[in-house]
């Protein structure tokens, strides 16, 4: 079978490997669509946030089809369309253990969820980043049509936040320097998308000077993380979802107290996958515009290269079509 392997630091290669065998409590899945995440690039460059070792197969944003089940597995059957969670106890699927960027891979049934009939395989491979956005909104207390929500940053997760809060009814404002990504935000339901330099004037006009009821920081840039405290309204909420480790920026921390702010941070999407799948199936959200490039399995290294260029790539997907 074809597999995208990281043989070492900055050494990706499409290799031929045997189809893995499964145990009695395991499931063999045929990959259908696998997204490339910025974390996959960090992993390739040898700087992921948890311990790992090469060689390994990446791929934690995926959809697939069950092709075999072990004799003890009763919850799934061949032909089931599935997606799967990527944090499994102490292991991270696609990071500390090999992931889904192969024609076939092994999973355990407790990781898996059925992909609703309404969702394509492309949508299925977007469930993981959307679940991260959805979890951050839930952690922040949710939103509705009474809220003006500012999303800082229109990367894949910021755009997923945009789609989610717009579907929940909030007036959604995206602040992003890239014109192309602002257009993507508008296509996903944002009421307004502007350059960050226009934030004060735009929010002043929209809210009568009140500020945003909720600010979701999705850029992971320290200066933008600090800026969130200035844009949010009195007794507003700030949700930090963008990741930065070790960098610093000056911040007006006194605003936390003087504005009586509620601040949450989140990472991953524990416990919300069933709810996330119901939300996507019932809301009719179409996330497929996030996928700006698609590659065959034998072009997987090219997908990694595309993901290195966020100016032109929002999300690259690798598509698989192997069968036993």
C-alpha positions in Angstrom: 0.0 0.0 0.0 1.0 3.7 -0.4 1.8 5.6 2.8 3.2 9.0 3.5 6.1 8.5 5.9 8.3 10.9 7.7 11.6 9.0 7.6 13.4 11.7 9.5 13.5 15.4 10.0 12.4 17.1 6.8 12.4 13.7 5.0 8.9 13.0 3.8 8.4 10.2 1.3 5.6 8.2 -0.3 6.6 4.6 0.5 5.3 1.1 -0.1 4.3 -0.8 3.0 2.4 -4.0 3.7 -1.3 -3.7 4.6 -1.4 -3.9 8.4 -3.1 -6.7 10.2 -5.6 -6.2 12.9 -6.2 -7.8 16.3 -9.6 -9.0 17.6 -10.5 -5.6 19.1 -9.2 -3.5 16.2 -10.6 -2.1 12.9 -8.9 -1.7 9.5 -9.8 1.5 7.8 -9.2 2.6 4.2 -8.4 6.3 4.1 -10.5 8.4 1.9 -9.5 12.0 2.6 -6.7 13.3 4.8 -6.1 16.9 5.6 -2.7 18.5 6.1 -2.5 20.6 9.3 0.2 23.1 10.4 1.0 20.6 13.2 2.0 18.1 10.5 4.5 20.6 9.3 5.9 21.1 12.8 6.1 17.3 13.2 8.1 17.0 9.9 10.4 19.8 11.1 11.1 18.0 14.4 9.4 20.4 16.7 6.1 19.0 17.8 4.9 19.7 21.3 4.9 16.1 22.6 7.6 13.4 22.3 7.7 11.4 19.1 10.1 9.4 17.0 10.7 8.7 13.3 9.7 7.0 11.1 6.0 7.6 11.4 2.9 8.2 9.3 1.2 11.5 9.9 -2.5 12.3 9.4 -5.0 13.2 12.2 -7.6 15.0 10.1 -9.2 12.2 8.1 -12.2 10.3 6.9 -12.3 6.7 5.8 -14.2 3.5 5.2 -14.1 0.4 7.5 -12.8 -2.6 5.5 -12.2 -5.2 8.2 -13.2 -5.6 11.9 -11.7 -7.9 14.5 -13.9 -10.7 15.9 -14.5 -8.8 19.1 -15.7 -5.6 17.4 -19.5 -5.2 17.3 -20.0 -1.5 16.9 -18.7 -1.2 13.3 -18.9 -3.3 10.1 -17.2 -3.2 6.7 -18.6 -0.4 4.6 -19.2 2.0 7.5 -18.1 5.6 6.8 -16.1 6.8 9.7 -14.0 9.6 11.3 -11.9 9.4 14.3 -10.5 11.3 17.3 -6.8 12.0 17.5 -6.1 12.2 21.2 -6.3 8.7 22.7 -5.2 8.6 26.3 -1.5 9.5 26.3 -1.2 8.9 22.6 -1.7 11.4 19.7 -2.9 9.6 16.5 -0.7 10.8 13.7 2.0 12.1 16.0 3.2 9.8 18.8 1.6 6.9 16.9 1.2 6.6 13.2 -1.8 8.1 11.6 -4.2 8.0 8.6 -2.0 9.2 5.6 -1.9 5.7 4.1 -4.1 3.5 2.0 -5.0 1.5 5.1 -4.5 2.0 8.8 -5.5 0.4 12.1 -7.9 2.0 14.6 -9.8 1.0 17.6 -13.6 1.3 17.7 -13.6 3.6 20.7 -11.8 6.3 18.6 -14.3 6.1 15.8 -17.6 7.8 15.0 -19.9 7.2 12.0 -19.9 9.9 9.4 -23.4 11.1 8.9 -24.9 10.5 5.5 -25.2 14.2 4.9 -21.4 14.7 5.1 -19.0 13.9 2.3 -15.6 12.3 2.9 -14.1 15.8 2.3 -16.4 17.2 5.0 -15.4 14.2 7.2 -11.7 15.2 7.0 -12.7 18.7 8.2 -14.5 17.4 11.3 -11.3 17.4 13.4 -10.4 21.1 12.9 -14.1 22.1 13.1 -14.4 20.2 16.4 -11.5 22.2 17.8 -13.4 25.4 16.9 -16.7 24.1 18.2 -15.1 23.0 21.5 -13.6 26.5 22.0 -17.0 28.1 21.5 -18.7 25.7 24.0 -15.9 26.3 26.5 -16.6 30.1 26.2 -20.3 29.6 27.0 -21.8 29.5 23.5 -23.2 32.3 21.4 -26.5 33.3 19.8 -28.1 36.1 17.8 -27.7 38.6 20.6 -23.9 38.4 20.3 -21.4 40.2 18.2 -18.4 37.9 17.8 -15.0 38.9 16.6 -12.7 36.2 15.2 -9.0 37.1 15.2 -7.3 35.2 12.4 -8.7 33.4 9.4 -6.6 30.2 9.3 -8.5 26.9 9.0 -9.6 26.9 12.7 -10.5 30.6 12.6 -12.6 30.0 9.5 -14.2 27.0 11.2 -15.1 29.3 14.2 -16.5 31.7 11.7 -18.8 29.1 10.2 -19.9 27.8 13.6 -20.7 31.1 15.2 -22.5 32.4 12.1 -24.6 29.2 12.1 -25.4 29.8 15.7 -26.8 33.2 14.8 -24.2 35.6 16.0 -23.1 38.7 14.1 -19.7 37.6 13.0 -16.8 39.9 12.4 -13.5 38.5 11.1 -10.2 40.5 11.4 -7.6 39.1 9.0 -4.8 40.8 7.0 -5.2 38.5 4.0 -7.9 39.7 1.5 -8.3 36.1 0.1 -9.0 34.8 3.6 -11.4 37.6 4.3 -13.3 36.5 1.2 -13.3 33.0 2.5 -14.7 34.2 5.8 -17.5 36.0 4.1 -18.3 32.9 2.1 -18.6 30.9 5.4 -21.1 33.3 6.9 -19.2 36.2 8.3 -21.2 39.5 8.3 -18.1 41.5 8.1 -14.4 40.8 7.3 -11.8 43.6 7.6 -8.1 44.3 8.0 -7.2 44.4 11.7 -6.2 48.1 11.3 -9.9 48.8 10.8 -11.1 47.0 13.9 -11.8 50.0 16.2 -13.8 52.0 13.7 -15.8 48.9 12.5 -16.6 47.7 16.0 -17.5 51.2 17.1 -20.0 51.5 14.3 -21.4 48.0 14.8 -21.8 48.0 18.6 -22.2 51.7 19.4 -18.8 51.7 21.0 -19.6 48.7 23.3 -17.1 46.3 21.8 -17.4 42.7 21.0 -19.5 40.4 23.2 -17.1 37.6 22.4 -13.6 37.6 21.0 -12.2 34.3 19.7 -8.4 34.5 19.2 -7.4 32.1 16.5 -4.1 33.4 15.2 -1.8 32.3 17.9 0.2 35.5 17.6 1.1 37.0 21.0 0.4 40.6 20.0 -3.0 39.6 18.6 -3.7 37.7 21.8 -3.0 40.8 23.8 -5.2 42.9 21.4 -8.2 40.7 22.2 -8.5 42.2 25.6 -8.9 45.7 24.1 -11.6 44.7 21.6 -13.9 42.9 24.0 -16.8 44.6 25.7 -17.3 45.1 29.4 -18.3 41.8 30.9 -17.5 40.2 27.6 -15.8 36.9 26.9 -12.4 36.1 25.3 -11.7 32.6 24.0 -8.1 31.7 23.3 -7.7 28.9 20.7 -4.6 29.9 18.7 -1.5 28.2 20.0 1.8 29.9 20.9 4.4 28.4 23.2 7.2 30.5 24.6 6.8 33.9 22.9 5.8 37.1 24.6 4.0 40.4 23.9 3.0 43.4 26.1 -0.6 43.1 27.3 -3.0 45.4 29.2 -3.8 42.8 31.8 -5.6 45.3 34.0 -8.4 45.1 31.4 -9.2 41.6 32.7 -10.3 43.1 36.0 -11.6 46.5 34.9 -13.8 44.9 32.3 -14.8 41.9 34.5 -13.8 39.6 31.6 -14.4 35.9 31.4 -11.4 34.3 29.7 -11.2 30.6 28.5 -8.4 28.7 26.8 -8.9 25.4 24.9 -6.9 22.8 23.1 -8.2 19.9 21.1 -11.8 18.8 21.3 -12.4 16.3 24.1 -15.9 15.0 24.6 -17.6 17.0 21.8 -17.3 14.8 18.7 -20.8 13.3 18.7 -22.3 16.8 19.3 -20.0 18.3 16.6 -21.1 15.7 14.0 -24.8 16.3 14.8 -24.2 20.1 14.5 -22.6 19.7 11.1 -25.2 17.3 9.8 -28.1 19.4 11.0 -26.8 22.9 10.3 -26.0 22.4 6.7 -22.7 24.2 7.0 -20.5 23.6 3.9 -16.8 23.7 4.9 -15.5 22.4 1.6 -14.3 25.9 0.5 -11.6 25.5 3.1 -10.0 22.9 0.8 -8.0 24.9 -1.7 -5.8 22.1 -3.1 -6.4 18.3 -3.5 -3.6 15.8 -4.2 -3.6 12.0 -5.0 -1.9 9.7 -2.5 1.2 9.5 -4.7 1.4 13.3 -4.6 1.3 13.5 -0.8 4.7 15.2 -0.5 3.4 17.9 -2.8 0.5 18.4 -0.4 3.0 19.0 2.4 4.8 21.6 0.2 1.5 23.4 -0.5 0.8 23.6 3.2 4.1 25.4 3.7 2.5 28.4 1.8 -0.4 29.7 3.7 -0.6 32.7 1.4 -2.1 30.4 -1.3 -3.2 27.4 0.7 -5.9 27.3 3.3 -6.2 23.5 3.5 -4.6 20.8 1.4 -6.2 17.4 1.3 -4.7 14.1 0.2 -7.3 11.8 -1.4 -7.1 8.0 -1.3 -9.1 5.4 -3.2 -7.5 2.0 -2.4 -9.6 -1.1 -1.8 -8.6 -4.6 -0.6 
